[in-house]
Amino acid sequence: MFACAIFLLAMISLPASGWTQASGPPLVLEAKIPIGEVSGRIDHLGIDLARRRVLVAELGNNSLGVVDLAAGKAARTLAGMSEPQGVAYVPFVDSAYVANGGDGSVRVLQGDDLAPVGRIDLGSDADNVRVDPKRRRVITGYGRGALAVIDPTSRTKIEEIRLKAHPEGFQLEETGSRAVVNVPDAGGIEIVDFAAGSARFLPMRGARSNFPMAIDDAGQRVLAVFRSPPTMMALAIPDGGILAQIETCGDADDVFVDRQRHRVYVSCGEGVVDVFEQDQAGYRPRTRVPTVAGARTSLFVPDLDRLFVAVRARSSEPAAIWVFRPSP
């Protein structure tokens, strides 16, 4: 259990078309962990499971925050970043990778003390970071349109996959050799085949600003969330066909699949997390869980069975990581 004080939240379904009332809340607010004097935007989160640490890309502060989950408090802040956007812990080399949008660098930090041990300069707008344990690679989106394939042993870029526009949210297949990438400035999604070194473009006509993305490998589908209009689409990975389409909250920036419960969590700057249930007919809205306006980014960690939501500082709330426990 977390050592910090426990806060229970009575779930309120906000008025919205199609939302259904079900027995018991699907997310319980278990704790709020303050992260100190963090002003402005907080971007993505990473997890070091072995050390029970959440890594926080504090973009507005040009810093990386470290949250100790066992102690239930912020452990330290690493200054000197340049608009950090993406962060990931790479267990097979015990290192953290931090992508910086300001100077286009990927900073490599030693796992135990987070001392700097490397830097890869990609040029501009280094963004999301993903770990490919199967091929022992780190993938980072950057620039006007590229994925950088990084060898974490040598800490060097070994390959580049060109895209039609800057990559936002992207995900890697667990069992295949492909990445699925949101390229909103090009108006679509690209499916990258690393084995072939090529990319296939899927135009998304009528839907724009697709930032968050998740892959449901079991169903061979990708979930892409659009901000205009606020919509979640389920698409078949093999052919890009639209399998389902449903309205969601506004200003979404992260989406995750809870395979154990057949649920989907979408975190939005509107100040809510939307919870969807998956069934044979597709996806249906379950509950809209209040957070704080501007709390766009989150991280679902199946190994801990927790959803972490990054809450930026507001007059009524300090900057914090809110910890939600899925239920039942």
C-alpha positions as CSV (number, residue, x, y, z in Angstrom):
1,M,0.0,0.0,0.0
2,F,1.1,3.6,-0.5
3,A,2.4,5.3,2.6
4,C,0.8,8.6,1.8
5,A,-2.7,9.5,3.0
6,I,-5.6,7.8,1.2
7,F,-8.3,9.8,-0.5
8,L,-11.4,8.0,-1.7
9,L,-13.5,9.6,-4.4
10,A,-17.2,9.1,-5.0
11,M,-17.6,8.6,-8.7
12,I,-19.9,11.0,-10.4
13,S,-21.1,10.3,-14.0
14,L,-21.2,13.7,-15.7
15,P,-24.1,14.4,-18.0
16,A,-23.1,13.0,-21.4
17,S,-25.0,11.1,-24.1
18,G,-24.6,7.4,-23.9
19,W,-23.0,7.1,-20.5
20,T,-24.4,4.3,-18.4
21,Q,-24.6,3.8,-14.7
22,A,-23.0,0.5,-13.4
23,S,-22.6,-1.0,-10.0
24,G,-19.5,0.3,-8.2
25,P,-16.9,2.8,-9.5
26,P,-14.4,1.4,-12.0
27,L,-11.7,3.7,-10.7
28,V,-11.1,4.7,-7.1
29,L,-8.8,7.6,-6.2
30,E,-6.4,6.0,-3.8
31,A,-3.8,8.7,-3.3
32,K,-2.6,12.1,-4.3
33,I,1.2,12.5,-4.3
34,P,2.4,16.1,-4.4
35,I,5.4,16.7,-6.7
36,G,6.5,20.1,-5.4
37,E,6.9,23.4,-7.2
38,V,6.1,22.3,-10.7
39,S,4.5,25.0,-12.8
40,G,3.0,24.7,-16.3
41,R,2.5,21.7,-18.4
42,I,3.4,18.1,-17.3
43,D,3.9,15.7,-20.2
44,H,4.3,11.9,-20.2
45,L,5.2,9.5,-17.4
46,G,7.5,6.4,-17.2
47,I,7.8,3.6,-14.7
48,D,10.8,1.9,-13.1
49,L,9.0,-1.2,-11.7
50,A,12.0,-2.6,-9.8
51,R,12.5,0.6,-7.8
52,R,8.8,1.5,-7.7
53,R,9.5,4.9,-9.2
54,V,7.4,7.0,-11.5
55,L,9.4,9.3,-13.8
56,V,7.6,12.6,-14.7
57,A,8.4,14.7,-17.7
58,E,7.9,18.2,-16.2
59,L,8.0,20.1,-19.5
60,G,7.0,23.5,-18.0
61,N,9.9,23.3,-15.5
62,N,12.5,21.8,-17.8
63,S,13.0,19.0,-15.3
64,L,12.4,15.3,-14.6
65,G,10.5,14.5,-11.5
66,V,11.0,11.2,-9.6
67,V,8.1,9.9,-7.5
68,D,8.9,7.1,-4.9
69,L,5.7,5.0,-4.8
70,A,6.8,3.0,-1.7
71,A,7.3,6.2,0.3
72,G,4.3,7.9,-1.3
73,K,6.3,11.1,-2.0
74,A,8.4,13.0,-4.6
75,A,11.9,11.8,-4.2
76,R,13.9,14.3,-6.3
77,T,13.8,16.6,-9.2
78,L,16.5,16.6,-12.0
79,A,17.0,20.0,-13.5
80,G,18.7,20.9,-16.8
81,M,16.2,19.2,-19.2
82,S,14.9,21.1,-22.3
83,E,11.1,20.8,-22.5
84,P,11.1,17.0,-21.7
85,Q,8.1,15.3,-23.4
86,G,8.7,11.5,-23.3
87,V,10.3,9.3,-20.8
88,A,10.8,5.6,-20.5
89,Y,12.8,3.2,-18.3
90,V,14.7,0.5,-20.2
91,P,15.1,-2.5,-17.8
92,F,17.5,-4.6,-19.9
93,V,20.2,-1.8,-19.7
94,D,19.0,-0.3,-16.4
95,S,18.7,3.2,-17.9
96,A,16.1,6.0,-18.3
97,Y,15.6,7.7,-21.6
98,V,14.2,11.3,-21.7
99,A,13.2,12.9,-25.0
100,N,13.5,16.7,-25.0
101,G,11.4,18.8,-27.4
102,G,13.3,22.0,-26.8
103,D,16.7,20.9,-28.1
104,G,15.9,17.6,-29.8
105,S,18.0,15.5,-27.5
106,V,17.5,12.2,-25.9
107,R,19.2,12.2,-22.5
108,V,20.3,8.8,-21.0
109,L,20.3,8.4,-17.3
110,Q,21.8,5.6,-15.2
111,G,19.1,3.6,-13.5
112,D,20.2,3.6,-9.9
113,D,21.1,7.2,-9.2
114,L,19.9,8.8,-12.5
115,A,23.3,10.2,-13.3
116,P,23.7,11.3,-16.9
117,V,25.6,8.7,-19.0
118,G,24.8,9.6,-22.6
119,R,23.0,11.9,-25.0
120,I,21.7,11.3,-28.5
121,D,21.1,14.5,-30.5
122,L,18.2,13.9,-33.0
123,G,18.0,17.5,-34.2
124,S,14.5,18.8,-33.1
125,D,11.4,18.1,-31.2
126,A,12.2,14.7,-29.6
127,D,8.9,13.5,-28.3
128,N,7.4,10.1,-27.3
129,V,9.7,7.2,-26.3
130,R,8.9,3.5,-26.5
131,V,10.8,0.4,-25.5
132,D,11.1,-2.7,-27.7
133,P,12.3,-5.5,-25.4
134,K,12.0,-8.1,-28.1
135,R,14.6,-6.4,-30.3
136,R,16.3,-4.6,-27.4
137,R,15.8,-1.2,-28.9
138,V,14.4,2.2,-27.9
139,I,12.2,4.1,-30.4
140,T,11.8,7.9,-30.3
141,G,9.6,10.1,-32.5
142,Y,11.1,13.4,-33.5
143,G,11.5,16.2,-36.0
144,R,9.2,16.9,-38.9
145,G,8.6,13.2,-39.4
146,A,10.8,10.4,-38.2
147,L,11.2,7.5,-35.8
148,A,14.8,7.1,-34.5
149,V,15.8,3.5,-33.6
150,I,18.3,3.6,-30.8
151,D,20.6,0.8,-29.6
152,P,20.6,1.3,-25.8
153,T,23.8,-0.7,-25.4
154,S,25.9,1.7,-27.5
155,R,23.5,4.6,-26.9
156,T,23.5,5.6,-30.6
157,K,20.9,6.0,-33.3
158,I,21.2,3.0,-35.7
159,E,18.3,3.6,-38.0
160,E,15.7,6.2,-39.0
161,I,12.2,5.6,-40.4
162,R,10.9,8.6,-42.3
163,L,7.2,9.6,-41.8
164,K,4.9,12.0,-43.5
165,A,4.8,14.4,-40.5
166,H,5.8,14.7,-36.9
167,P,4.9,11.6,-34.9
168,E,2.7,12.1,-31.8
169,G,1.4,9.0,-29.9
170,F,2.7,5.7,-31.3
171,Q,2.8,2.1,-30.1
172,L,4.8,-1.0,-30.9
173,E,3.2,-4.4,-31.5
174,E,4.2,-6.9,-28.8
175,T,4.2,-9.9,-31.1
176,G,4.8,-8.4,-34.5
177,S,7.4,-6.2,-36.2
178,R,5.3,-3.0,-36.6
179,A,4.7,0.3,-35.1
180,V,1.5,2.3,-35.5
181,V,2.0,6.1,-35.4
182,N,-0.3,9.1,-35.2
183,V,0.8,11.8,-37.6
184,P,-1.9,14.5,-37.1
185,D,-0.3,17.1,-39.3
186,A,-0.6,14.7,-42.2
187,G,-4.2,13.9,-41.3
188,G,-3.8,10.2,-40.6
189,I,-1.9,7.2,-39.2
190,E,1.2,5.4,-40.4
191,I,1.9,1.7,-40.0
192,V,5.7,1.2,-39.9
193,D,7.2,-2.2,-40.8
194,F,10.6,-2.3,-39.2
195,A,11.6,-5.5,-41.0
196,A,10.9,-3.9,-44.3
197,G,12.0,-0.4,-43.3
198,S,8.8,1.1,-44.8
199,A,5.6,2.9,-43.7
200,R,2.0,2.7,-45.0
201,F,-0.3,5.7,-44.6
202,L,-3.9,5.6,-43.6
203,P,-5.8,8.8,-44.1
204,M,-8.4,9.8,-41.4
205,R,-10.8,11.9,-43.3
206,G,-13.1,14.0,-41.1
207,A,-11.2,13.4,-37.9
208,R,-8.2,15.5,-36.8
209,S,-5.6,16.0,-34.0
210,N,-5.0,12.3,-33.3
211,F,-2.5,12.4,-30.4
212,P,-3.0,9.4,-28.0
213,M,-2.9,5.8,-29.2
214,A,-3.0,2.3,-27.7
215,I,-2.6,-1.2,-29.3
216,D,-4.8,-4.1,-28.3
217,D,-2.7,-6.9,-29.6
218,A,-5.2,-9.6,-28.6
219,G,-7.7,-8.1,-31.0
220,Q,-5.2,-6.9,-33.6
221,R,-6.6,-3.4,-33.4
222,V,-5.3,0.0,-32.6
223,L,-7.2,2.7,-30.6
224,A,-6.6,6.2,-31.8
225,V,-8.1,9.2,-30.0
226,F,-8.9,12.4,-31.9
227,R,-9.4,15.8,-30.4
228,S,-11.5,17.2,-33.3
229,P,-14.1,16.0,-32.9
230,P,-13.4,14.2,-29.6
231,T,-13.6,10.6,-30.8
232,M,-12.0,7.2,-30.2
233,M,-11.6,5.0,-33.2
234,A,-10.8,1.3,-33.2
235,L,-9.0,0.3,-36.4
236,A,-7.9,-3.1,-37.7
237,I,-4.1,-3.2,-37.9
238,P,-3.9,-5.4,-40.9
239,D,-6.0,-3.2,-43.3
240,G,-6.8,-0.1,-41.3
241,G,-10.6,-0.7,-41.4
242,I,-12.6,1.2,-38.8
243,L,-14.1,-1.3,-36.4
244,A,-15.7,1.1,-33.9
245,Q,-16.1,4.8,-33.3
246,I,-17.3,6.5,-30.1
247,E,-17.4,10.0,-28.6
248,T,-14.9,10.7,-25.9
249,C,-13.7,13.6,-23.7
250,G,-12.0,16.7,-25.0
251,D,-8.2,17.4,-25.2
252,A,-7.2,13.8,-24.9
253,D,-3.5,13.0,-24.5
254,D,-3.3,9.4,-23.3
255,V,-5.2,6.1,-23.8
256,F,-4.6,2.7,-22.3
257,V,-6.1,-0.8,-22.5
258,D,-6.9,-2.7,-19.3
259,R,-6.8,-6.2,-20.6
260,Q,-7.7,-7.8,-17.4
261,R,-11.1,-6.0,-17.2
262,H,-11.7,-5.4,-20.9
263,R,-11.7,-1.6,-20.3
264,V,-10.2,1.5,-21.9
265,Y,-9.0,4.6,-20.0
266,V,-8.8,8.0,-21.8
267,S,-7.3,10.9,-19.9
268,C,-8.3,14.4,-21.1
269,G,-7.3,18.0,-20.4
270,E,-11.1,18.6,-20.1
271,G,-10.5,17.4,-16.5
272,V,-11.8,13.8,-16.7
273,V,-10.9,10.2,-17.4
274,D,-13.3,8.4,-19.6
275,V,-13.8,4.7,-18.9
276,F,-15.1,2.5,-21.7
277,E,-16.1,-1.2,-21.5
278,Q,-15.3,-3.5,-24.4
279,D,-17.7,-6.2,-25.4
280,Q,-18.5,-8.2,-28.6
281,A,-20.4,-5.2,-30.0
282,G,-17.5,-2.8,-29.6
283,Y,-17.0,-0.2,-26.9
284,R,-19.6,1.4,-24.6
285,P,-19.1,4.3,-22.2
286,R,-19.1,3.3,-18.5
287,T,-18.1,6.3,-16.4
288,R,-16.6,9.8,-16.7
289,V,-14.2,10.3,-13.7
290,P,-13.4,13.8,-12.6
291,T,-9.8,14.9,-12.3
292,V,-8.5,18.5,-12.8
293,A,-8.6,20.8,-15.9
294,G,-5.3,20.4,-17.8
295,A,-4.6,16.8,-16.5
296,R,-4.1,15.3,-19.9
297,T,-1.4,12.8,-19.4
298,S,-1.5,9.5,-17.5
299,L,0.1,6.0,-17.3
300,F,-1.6,2.7,-16.7
301,V,0.8,0.1,-15.2
302,P,-0.8,-3.4,-15.4
303,D,2.0,-4.9,-13.1
304,L,0.9,-2.5,-10.3
305,D,-2.8,-2.4,-11.4
306,R,-2.8,1.4,-11.1
307,L,-3.6,4.3,-13.3
308,F,-1.4,7.4,-12.6
309,V,-2.7,10.8,-13.7
310,A,-0.4,13.8,-13.9
311,V,-2.3,16.8,-12.4
312,R,-0.8,20.2,-13.1
313,A,-0.9,23.0,-10.5
314,R,-4.2,24.9,-10.3
315,S,-5.5,27.4,-7.7
316,S,-7.4,24.7,-6.0
317,E,-4.9,21.8,-6.5
318,P,-1.1,21.5,-6.2
319,A,0.8,19.7,-8.9
320,A,0.6,16.0,-8.1
321,I,0.4,12.4,-9.3
322,W,-3.1,11.1,-8.6
323,V,-3.2,7.3,-8.1
324,F,-6.3,5.4,-9.2
325,R,-7.0,1.8,-8.4
326,P,-9.2,0.0,-10.9
327,S,-12.2,-1.8,-9.3
328,P,-13.3,-4.5,-9.1
